[in-house]
Amino acid sequence: MSSSLIRKCKACSVYTLLPECPQCKGPTSTPHPARYSPMDPYARYRRALMQEIRIKS
Ligand SMILES: [Zn+2]
């Protein structure tokens, strides 16, 4: 999927493929959060939850 290459400047709401904004030269980011694994998009949340449980117990 090429849509994951699309980046966006939060300041100007400009979409670009470049890591920096063509308008304000600020850093761009992917509009959708990157998944660590397409097979398990919630792995990071589970890992965080398990760490929380370990700290509490
Ligand atoms: Zn910008």
N, CA, C, O and the ligand as a Tripos MOL2 file, in Angstrom:
@<TRIPOS>MOLECULE
protein
  229   227    58     0     0
PROTEIN
NO_CHARGES

@<TRIPOS>ATOM
      1 N           0.8450   -1.1970    0.0000 N.3       1 MET1
      2 CA          0.0000    0.0000    0.0000 C.3       1 MET1
      3 C           0.8780    1.2430    0.0000 C.2       1 MET1
      4 O           1.6750    1.4350    0.9180 O.2       1 MET1
      5 N           0.7420    2.0960   -1.0230 N.am      2 SER2
      6 CA          1.5650    3.2890   -1.1120 C.3       2 SER2
      7 C           1.0540    4.3960   -0.1970 C.2       2 SER2
      8 O           1.7620    5.3760    0.0340 O.2       2 SER2
      9 N          -0.1640    4.2570    0.3290 N.am      3 SER3
     10 CA         -0.7350    5.3080    1.1670 C.3       3 SER3
     11 C           0.0630    5.5210    2.4460 C.2       3 SER3
     12 O          -0.0040    6.5910    3.0500 O.2       3 SER3
     13 N           0.8220    4.5010    2.8630 N.am      4 SER4
     14 CA          1.6120    4.6300    4.0830 C.3       4 SER4
     15 C           2.7980    5.5660    3.8870 C.2       4 SER4
     16 O           3.4330    5.9810    4.8560 O.2       4 SER4
     17 N           3.1030    5.9050    2.6100 N.am      5 LEU5
     18 CA          4.2210    6.8090    2.3380 C.3       5 LEU5
     19 C           3.7960    8.2700    2.4530 C.2       5 LEU5
     20 O           4.6380    9.1620    2.5510 O.2       5 LEU5
     21 N           2.5050    8.5050    2.4420 N.am      6 ILE6
     22 CA          2.0040    9.8720    2.5400 C.3       6 ILE6
     23 C           2.3030   10.4260    3.9240 C.2       6 ILE6
     24 O           2.0400    9.7830    4.9400 O.2       6 ILE6
     25 N           2.8620   11.6400    3.9420 N.am      7 ARG7
     26 CA          3.1680   12.3090    5.1980 C.3       7 ARG7
     27 C           2.4240   13.6440    5.2250 C.2       7 ARG7
     28 O           2.0150   14.1620    4.1860 O.2       7 ARG7
     29 N           2.2580   14.1810    6.4150 N.am      8 LYS8
     30 CA          1.4780   15.4060    6.5480 C.3       8 LYS8
     31 C           2.1420   16.3570    7.5310 C.2       8 LYS8
     32 O           2.6200   15.9480    8.5890 O.2       8 LYS8
     33 N           2.1650   17.6470    7.1600 N.am      9 CYS9
     34 CA          2.6520   18.6730    8.0830 C.3       9 CYS9
     35 C           1.4970   19.0780    8.9920 C.2       9 CYS9
     36 O           0.4430   19.4980    8.5150 O.2       9 CYS9
     37 N           1.6960   18.9530   10.2820 N.am     10 LYS10
     38 CA          0.6430   19.2930   11.2340 C.3      10 LYS10
     39 C           0.3750   20.7930   11.2360 C.2      10 LYS10
     40 O          -0.7530   21.2250   11.4740 O.2      10 LYS10
     41 N           1.4010   21.5810   10.9740 N.am     11 ALA11
     42 CA          1.2750   23.0400   11.0320 C.3      11 ALA11
     43 C           0.4550   23.5820    9.8600 C.2      11 ALA11
     44 O          -0.4070   24.4400   10.0510 O.2      11 ALA11
     45 N           0.7220   23.0750    8.6260 N.am     12 CYS12
     46 CA          0.0540   23.6140    7.4310 C.3      12 CYS12
     47 C          -1.0350   22.6910    6.9050 C.2      12 CYS12
     48 O          -1.7750   23.0740    5.9990 O.2      12 CYS12
     49 N          -1.1490   21.4850    7.4500 N.am     13 SER13
     50 CA         -2.0800   20.4840    6.9210 C.3      13 SER13
     51 C          -1.7940   20.1890    5.4470 C.2      13 SER13
     52 O          -2.7100   19.9640    4.6560 O.2      13 SER13
     53 N          -0.5050   20.1930    5.0970 N.am     14 VAL14
     54 CA         -0.0660   19.9040    3.7320 C.3      14 VAL14
     55 C           0.4010   18.4550    3.6560 C.2      14 VAL14
     56 O           1.1700   17.9840    4.4940 O.2      14 VAL14
     57 N          -0.0880   17.7610    2.6240 N.am     15 TYR15
     58 CA          0.3400   16.3860    2.4110 C.3      15 TYR15
     59 C           1.5520   16.3600    1.4970 C.2      15 TYR15
     60 O           1.6060   17.0910    0.5080 O.2      15 TYR15
     61 N           2.5210   15.5240    1.8260 N.am     16 THR16
     62 CA          3.7490   15.4270    1.0440 C.3      16 THR16
     63 C           4.3460   14.0410    1.2230 C.2      16 THR16
     64 O           3.9620   13.2960    2.1250 O.2      16 THR16
     65 N           5.2880   13.7060    0.3540 N.am     17 LEU17
     66 CA          6.0260   12.4560    0.5110 C.3      17 LEU17
     67 C           7.3600   12.7000    1.2060 C.2      17 LEU17
     68 O           8.0760   11.7550    1.5380 O.2      17 LEU17
     69 N           7.6910   13.9670    1.4230 N.am     18 LEU18
     70 CA          8.9920   14.3270    1.9810 C.3      18 LEU18
     71 C           8.9570   14.3550    3.5020 C.2      18 LEU18
     72 O           7.9080   14.6140    4.0930 O.2      18 LEU18
     73 N          10.1020   14.0900    4.1460 N.am     19 PRO19
     74 CA         10.1530   14.1290    5.6100 C.3      19 PRO19
     75 C          10.0540   15.5340    6.1780 C.2      19 PRO19
     76 O           9.8290   15.7100    7.3750 O.2      19 PRO19
     77 N          10.2220   16.5480    5.3100 N.am     20 GLU20
     78 CA         10.0300   17.9180    5.7960 C.3      20 GLU20
     79 C           9.0180   18.6530    4.9150 C.2      20 GLU20
     80 O           8.9010   18.3690    3.7230 O.2      20 GLU20
     81 N           8.2990   19.5870    5.5030 N.am     21 CYS21
     82 CA          7.2290   20.3040    4.8210 C.3      21 CYS21
     83 C           7.7990   21.2280    3.7410 C.2      21 CYS21
     84 O           8.7270   21.9890    4.0120 O.2      21 CYS21
     85 N           7.2540   21.1720    2.5210 N.am     22 PRO22
     86 CA          7.7300   22.0640    1.4540 C.3      22 PRO22
     87 C           7.3940   23.5320    1.7180 C.2      22 PRO22
     88 O           7.9960   24.4200    1.1140 O.2      22 PRO22
     89 N           6.4550   23.7910    2.6000 N.am     23 GLN23
     90 CA          6.0580   25.1740    2.8910 C.3      23 GLN23
     91 C           6.8350   25.7630    4.0630 C.2      23 GLN23
     92 O           7.5020   26.7880    3.9170 O.2      23 GLN23
     93 N           6.7480   25.1120    5.2370 N.am     24 CYS24
     94 CA          7.3630   25.7000    6.4300 C.3      24 CYS24
     95 C           8.6690   25.0070    6.8270 C.2      24 CYS24
     96 O           9.3170   25.4010    7.7960 O.2      24 CYS24
     97 N           9.0560   23.9560    6.0610 N.am     25 LYS25
     98 CA         10.2880   23.2020    6.3230 C.3      25 LYS25
     99 C          10.2600   22.4940    7.6810 C.2      25 LYS25
    100 O          11.2910   22.0600    8.1950 O.2      25 LYS25
    101 N           9.0660   22.3910    8.2440 N.am     26 GLY26
    102 CA          8.9250   21.6790    9.5140 C.3      26 GLY26
    103 C           8.8490   20.1850    9.2870 C.2      26 GLY26
    104 O           8.6790   19.7420    8.1510 O.2      26 GLY26
    105 N           8.9700   19.4010   10.3460 N.am     27 PRO27
    106 CA          8.9080   17.9490   10.2010 C.3      27 PRO27
    107 C           7.4850   17.4790    9.8990 C.2      27 PRO27
    108 O           6.5130   17.9990   10.4480 O.2      27 PRO27
    109 N           7.3850   16.4830    9.0140 N.am     28 THR28
    110 CA          6.0890   15.8970    8.6980 C.3      28 THR28
    111 C           5.9770   14.5350    9.3720 C.2      28 THR28
    112 O           6.9770   13.9280    9.7550 O.2      28 THR28
    113 N           4.7510   14.0750    9.5060 N.am     29 SER29
    114 CA          4.5490   12.7620   10.0890 C.3      29 SER29
    115 C           3.4380   12.0490    9.3440 C.2      29 SER29
    116 O           2.6370   12.6820    8.6550 O.2      29 SER29
    117 N           3.3890   10.7390    9.4800 N.am     30 THR30
    118 CA          2.3280    9.9730    8.8290 C.3      30 THR30
    119 C           1.0120   10.2590    9.5220 C.2      30 THR30
    120 O           0.9640   10.2620   10.7520 O.2      30 THR30
    121 N          -0.0590   10.5010    8.7810 N.am     31 PRO31
    122 CA         -1.3470   10.8450    9.3910 C.3      31 PRO31
    123 C          -1.9020    9.7280   10.2630 C.2      31 PRO31
    124 O          -2.6080    9.9870   11.2380 O.2      31 PRO31
    125 N          -1.5840    8.4930    9.9120 N.am     32 HIS32
    126 CA         -2.0590    7.3540   10.6910 C.3      32 HIS32
    127 C          -0.8930    6.7660   11.4680 C.2      32 HIS32
    128 O           0.2080    6.6660   10.9260 O.2      32 HIS32
    129 N          -1.0970    6.3770   12.7090 N.am     33 PRO33
    130 CA         -0.0040    5.8190   13.4940 C.3      33 PRO33
    131 C           0.5400    4.5410   12.8830 C.2      33 PRO33
    132 O          -0.2240    3.6810   12.4450 O.2      33 PRO33
    133 N           1.8530    4.4170   12.8520 N.am     34 ALA34
    134 CA          2.4910    3.2500   12.2680 C.3      34 ALA34
    135 C           2.2530    2.0260   13.1370 C.2      34 ALA34
    136 O           2.3190    2.0870   14.3650 O.2      34 ALA34
    137 N           1.9830    0.9500   12.4900 N.am     35 ARG35
    138 CA          1.7950   -0.3040   13.2140 C.3      35 ARG35
    139 C           3.1070   -1.0660   13.2440 C.2      35 ARG35
    140 O           3.8240   -1.1240   12.2450 O.2      35 ARG35
    141 N           3.4180   -1.6480   14.3900 N.am     36 TYR36
    142 CA          4.6380   -2.4450   14.4870 C.3      36 TYR36
    143 C           4.5070   -3.7110   13.6620 C.2      36 TYR36
    144 O           5.4750   -4.1610   13.0510 O.2      36 TYR36
    145 N           3.3160   -4.2840   13.6430 N.am     37 SER37
    146 CA          3.0900   -5.4960   12.8800 C.3      37 SER37
    147 C           1.6770   -5.4840   12.3270 C.2      37 SER37
    148 O           0.7220   -5.3180   13.0850 O.2      37 SER37
    149 N           1.5230   -5.6570   11.0070 N.am     38 PRO38
    150 CA          0.1760   -5.6660   10.4340 C.3      38 PRO38
    151 C          -0.6380   -6.8610   10.9020 C.2      38 PRO38
    152 O          -1.8660   -6.8460   10.8280 O.2      38 PRO38
    153 N           0.0410   -7.8990   11.3840 N.am     39 MET39
    154 CA         -0.6530   -9.0760   11.8720 C.3      39 MET39
    155 C          -1.1990   -8.8600   13.2820 C.2      39 MET39
    156 O          -2.1670   -9.5080   13.6770 O.2      39 MET39
    157 N          -0.5850   -7.9560   14.0380 N.am     40 ASP40
    158 CA         -0.9530   -7.7690   15.4340 C.3      40 ASP40
    159 C          -0.8700   -6.2850   15.7950 C.2      40 ASP40
    160 O           0.0540   -5.8590   16.4880 O.2      40 ASP40
    161 N          -1.8370   -5.5050   15.3230 N.am     41 PRO41
    162 CA         -1.7610   -4.0410   15.5330 C.3      41 PRO41
    163 C          -1.8700   -3.6360   16.9960 C.2      41 PRO41
    164 O          -1.5590   -2.4950   17.3380 O.2      41 PRO41
    165 N          -2.3050   -4.5440   17.8710 N.am     42 TYR42
    166 CA         -2.4940   -4.1610   19.2700 C.3      42 TYR42
    167 C          -1.3760   -4.6850   20.1690 C.2      42 TYR42
    168 O          -1.4650   -4.6090   21.3950 O.2      42 TYR42
    169 N          -0.3190   -5.2180   19.5440 N.am     43 ALA43
    170 CA          0.7730   -5.7940   20.3260 C.3      43 ALA43
    171 C           1.3990   -4.7650   21.2510 C.2      43 ALA43
    172 O           1.7460   -5.0710   22.3920 O.2      43 ALA43
    173 N           1.5450   -3.5220   20.7430 N.am     44 ARG44
    174 CA          2.1960   -2.4800   21.5530 C.3      44 ARG44
    175 C           1.3460   -2.1380   22.7680 C.2      44 ARG44
    176 O           1.8770   -1.8510   23.8420 O.2      44 ARG44
    177 N           0.0160   -2.1690   22.5990 N.am     45 TYR45
    178 CA         -0.8610   -1.8450   23.7160 C.3      45 TYR45
    179 C          -0.8380   -2.9700   24.7450 C.2      45 TYR45
    180 O          -0.8400   -2.7280   25.9520 O.2      45 TYR45
    181 N          -0.8160   -4.2070   24.2430 N.am     46 ARG46
    182 CA         -0.7500   -5.3490   25.1450 C.3      46 ARG46
    183 C           0.5430   -5.3110   25.9390 C.2      46 ARG46
    184 O           0.5560   -5.5870   27.1390 O.2      46 ARG46
    185 N           1.6400   -4.9650   25.2560 N.am     47 ARG47
    186 CA          2.9420   -4.9190   25.9250 C.3      47 ARG47
    187 C           2.9190   -3.8510   27.0300 C.2      47 ARG47
    188 O           3.4340   -4.0710   28.1260 O.2      47 ARG47
    189 N           2.3190   -2.7000   26.7280 N.am     48 ALA48
    190 CA          2.2270   -1.6270   27.7100 C.3      48 ALA48
    191 C           1.3700   -2.0630   28.8900 C.2      48 ALA48
    192 O           1.6990   -1.7700   30.0390 O.2      48 ALA48
    193 N           0.2800   -2.7560   28.6140 N.am     49 LEU49
    194 CA         -0.6160   -3.2240   29.6660 C.3      49 LEU49
    195 C           0.0870   -4.2300   30.5680 C.2      49 LEU49
    196 O          -0.0620   -4.1960   31.7890 O.2      49 LEU49
    197 N           0.8550   -5.1280   29.9530 N.am     50 MET50
    198 CA          1.5730   -6.1350   30.7410 C.3      50 MET50
    199 C           2.6070   -5.4840   31.6420 C.2      50 MET50
    200 O           2.8120   -5.9240   32.7730 O.2      50 MET50
    201 N           3.2610   -4.4350   31.1470 N.am     51 GLN51
    202 CA          4.2390   -3.7230   31.9610 C.3      51 GLN51
    203 C           3.5420   -3.0600   33.1510 C.2      51 GLN51
    204 O           4.0670   -3.0470   34.2650 O.2      51 GLN51
    205 N           2.3720   -2.5210   32.9010 N.am     52 GLU52
    206 CA          1.6120   -1.8490   33.9490 C.3      52 GLU52
    207 C           1.2300   -2.8430   35.0560 C.2      52 GLU52
    208 O           1.3190   -2.5420   36.2460 O.2      52 GLU52
    209 N           0.8050   -4.0240   34.6250 N.am     53 ILE53
    210 CA          0.4250   -5.0600   35.5800 C.3      53 ILE53
    211 C           1.6360   -5.4700   36.4310 C.2      53 ILE53
    212 O           1.5300   -5.6720   37.6400 O.2      53 ILE53
    213 N           2.7760   -5.5840   35.7650 N.am     54 ARG54
    214 CA          3.9990   -5.9830   36.4660 C.3      54 ARG54
    215 C           4.3830   -4.9360   37.5270 C.2      54 ARG54
    216 O           4.8340   -5.2920   38.6160 O.2      54 ARG54
    217 N           4.2070   -3.6940   37.2160 N.am     55 ILE55
    218 CA          4.5620   -2.6170   38.1480 C.3      55 ILE55
    219 C           3.6210   -2.6250   39.3510 C.2      55 ILE55
    220 O           4.0590   -2.4150   40.4820 O.2      55 ILE55
    221 N           2.3290   -2.8680   39.1120 N.am     56 LYS56
    222 CA          1.3230   -2.8040   40.1740 C.3      56 LYS56
    223 C           1.4140   -3.9930   41.1220 C.2      56 LYS56
    224 O           1.1520   -3.8500   42.3160 O.2      56 LYS56
    225 N           1.7820   -5.1660   40.6070 N.am     57 SER57
    226 CA          1.7830   -6.3670   41.4450 C.3      57 SER57
    227 C           3.0870   -6.5650   42.2030 C.2      57 SER57
    228 O           3.2280   -7.5350   42.9460 O.2      57 SER57
    229 ZN          4.3300   23.0290    7.0920 Zn       58 ZN58
@<TRIPOS>BOND
     1     1     2 1
     2     2     3 1
     3     3     4 2
     4     3     5 am
     5     5     6 1
     6     6     7 1
     7     7     8 2
     8     7     9 am
     9     9    10 1
    10    10    11 1
    11    11    12 2
    12    11    13 am
    13    13    14 1
    14    14    15 1
    15    15    16 2
    16    15    17 am
    17    17    18 1
    18    18    19 1
    19    19    20 2
    20    19    21 am
    21    21    22 1
    22    22    23 1
    23    23    24 2
    24    23    25 am
    25    25    26 1
    26    26    27 1
    27    27    28 2
    28    27    29 am
    29    29    30 1
    30    30    31 1
    31    31    32 2
    32    31    33 am
    33    33    34 1
    34    34    35 1
    35    35    36 2
    36    35    37 am
    37    37    38 1
    38    38    39 1
    39    39    40 2
    40    39    41 am
    41    41    42 1
    42    42    43 1
    43    43    44 2
    44    43    45 am
    45    45    46 1
    46    46    47 1
    47    47    48 2
    48    47    49 am
    49    49    50 1
    50    50    51 1
    51    51    52 2
    52    51    53 am
    53    53    54 1
    54    54    55 1
    55    55    56 2
    56    55    57 am
    57    57    58 1
    58    58    59 1
    59    59    60 2
    60    59    61 am
    61    61    62 1
    62    62    63 1
    63    63    64 2
    64    63    65 am
    65    65    66 1
    66    66    67 1
    67    67    68 2
    68    67    69 am
    69    69    70 1
    70    70    71 1
    71    71    72 2
    72    71    73 am
    73    73    74 1
    74    74    75 1
    75    75    76 2
    76    75    77 am
    77    77    78 1
    78    78    79 1
    79    79    80 2
    80    79    81 am
    81    81    82 1
    82    82    83 1
    83    83    84 2
    84    83    85 am
    85    85    86 1
    86    86    87 1
    87    87    88 2
    88    87    89 am
    89    89    90 1
    90    90    91 1
    91    91    92 2
    92    91    93 am
    93    93    94 1
    94    94    95 1
    95    95    96 2
    96    95    97 am
    97    97    98 1
    98    98    99 1
    99    99   100 2
   100    99   101 am
   101   101   102 1
   102   102   103 1
   103   103   104 2
   104   103   105 am
   105   105   106 1
   106   106   107 1
   107   107   108 2
   108   107   109 am
   109   109   110 1
   110   110   111 1
   111   111   112 2
   112   111   113 am
   113   113   114 1
   114   114   115 1
   115   115   116 2
   116   115   117 am
   117   117   118 1
   118   118   119 1
   119   119   120 2
   120   119   121 am
   121   121   122 1
   122   122   123 1
   123   123   124 2
   124   123   125 am
   125   125   126 1
   126   126   127 1
   127   127   128 2
   128   127   129 am
   129   129   130 1
   130   130   131 1
   131   131   132 2
   132   131   133 am
   133   133   134 1
   134   134   135 1
   135   135   136 2
   136   135   137 am
   137   137   138 1
   138   138   139 1
   139   139   140 2
   140   139   141 am
   141   141   142 1
   142   142   143 1
   143   143   144 2
   144   143   145 am
   145   145   146 1
   146   146   147 1
   147   147   148 2
   148   147   149 am
   149   149   150 1
   150   150   151 1
   151   151   152 2
   152   151   153 am
   153   153   154 1
   154   154   155 1
   155   155   156 2
   156   155   157 am
   157   157   158 1
   158   158   159 1
   159   159   160 2
   160   159   161 am
   161   161   162 1
   162   162   163 1
   163   163   164 2
   164   163   165 am
   165   165   166 1
   166   166   167 1
   167   167   168 2
   168   167   169 am
   169   169   170 1
   170   170   171 1
   171   171   172 2
   172   171   173 am
   173   173   174 1
   174   174   175 1
   175   175   176 2
   176   175   177 am
   177   177   178 1
   178   178   179 1
   179   179   180 2
   180   179   181 am
   181   181   182 1
   182   182   183 1
   183   183   184 2
   184   183   185 am
   185   185   186 1
   186   186   187 1
   187   187   188 2
   188   187   189 am
   189   189   190 1
   190   190   191 1
   191   191   192 2
   192   191   193 am
   193   193   194 1
   194   194   195 1
   195   195   196 2
   196   195   197 am
   197   197   198 1
   198   198   199 1
   199   199   200 2
   200   199   201 am
   201   201   202 1
   202   202   203 1
   203   203   204 2
   204   203   205 am
   205   205   206 1
   206   206   207 1
   207   207   208 2
   208   207   209 am
   209   209   210 1
   210   210   211 1
   211   211   212 2
   212   211   213 am
   213   213   214 1
   214   214   215 1
   215   215   216 2
   216   215   217 am
   217   217   218 1
   218   218   219 1
   219   219   220 2
   220   219   221 am
   221   221   222 1
   222   222   223 1
   223   223   224 2
   224   223   225 am
   225   225   226 1
   226   226   227 1
   227   227   228 2
@<TRIPOS>SUBSTRUCTURE
     1 MET1         2 RESIDUE 1 A MET
     2 SER2         6 RESIDUE 1 A SER
     3 SER3        10 RESIDUE 1 A SER
     4 SER4        14 RESIDUE 1 A SER
     5 LEU5        18 RESIDUE 1 A LEU
     6 ILE6        22 RESIDUE 1 A ILE
     7 ARG7        26 RESIDUE 1 A ARG
     8 LYS8        30 RESIDUE 1 A LYS
     9 CYS9        34 RESIDUE 1 A CYS
    10 LYS10       38 RESIDUE 1 A LYS
    11 ALA11       42 RESIDUE 1 A ALA
    12 CYS12       46 RESIDUE 1 A CYS
    13 SER13       50 RESIDUE 1 A SER
    14 VAL14       54 RESIDUE 1 A VAL
    15 TYR15       58 RESIDUE 1 A TYR
    16 THR16       62 RESIDUE 1 A THR
    17 LEU17       66 RESIDUE 1 A LEU
    18 LEU18       70 RESIDUE 1 A LEU
    19 PRO19       74 RESIDUE 1 A PRO
    20 GLU20       78 RESIDUE 1 A GLU
    21 CYS21       82 RESIDUE 1 A CYS
    22 PRO22       86 RESIDUE 1 A PRO
    23 GLN23       90 RESIDUE 1 A GLN
    24 CYS24       94 RESIDUE 1 A CYS
    25 LYS25       98 RESIDUE 1 A LYS
    26 GLY26      102 RESIDUE 1 A GLY
    27 PRO27      106 RESIDUE 1 A PRO
    28 THR28      110 RESIDUE 1 A THR
    29 SER29      114 RESIDUE 1 A SER
    30 THR30      118 RESIDUE 1 A THR
    31 PRO31      122 RESIDUE 1 A PRO
    32 HIS32      126 RESIDUE 1 A HIS
    33 PRO33      130 RESIDUE 1 A PRO
    34 ALA34      134 RESIDUE 1 A ALA
    35 ARG35      138 RESIDUE 1 A ARG
    36 TYR36      142 RESIDUE 1 A TYR
    37 SER37      146 RESIDUE 1 A SER
    38 PRO38      150 RESIDUE 1 A PRO
    39 MET39      154 RESIDUE 1 A MET
    40 ASP40      158 RESIDUE 1 A ASP
    41 PRO41      162 RESIDUE 1 A PRO
    42 TYR42      166 RESIDUE 1 A TYR
    43 ALA43      170 RESIDUE 1 A ALA
    44 ARG44      174 RESIDUE 1 A ARG
    45 TYR45      178 RESIDUE 1 A TYR
    46 ARG46      182 RESIDUE 1 A ARG
    47 ARG47      186 RESIDUE 1 A ARG
    48 ALA48      190 RESIDUE 1 A ALA
    49 LEU49      194 RESIDUE 1 A LEU
    50 MET50      198 RESIDUE 1 A MET
    51 GLN51      202 RESIDUE 1 A GLN
    52 GLU52      206 RESIDUE 1 A GLU
    53 ILE53      210 RESIDUE 1 A ILE
    54 ARG54      214 RESIDUE 1 A ARG
    55 ILE55      218 RESIDUE 1 A ILE
    56 LYS56      222 RESIDUE 1 A LYS
    57 SER57      226 RESIDUE 1 A SER
    58 ZN58       229 GROUP 0 **** ****
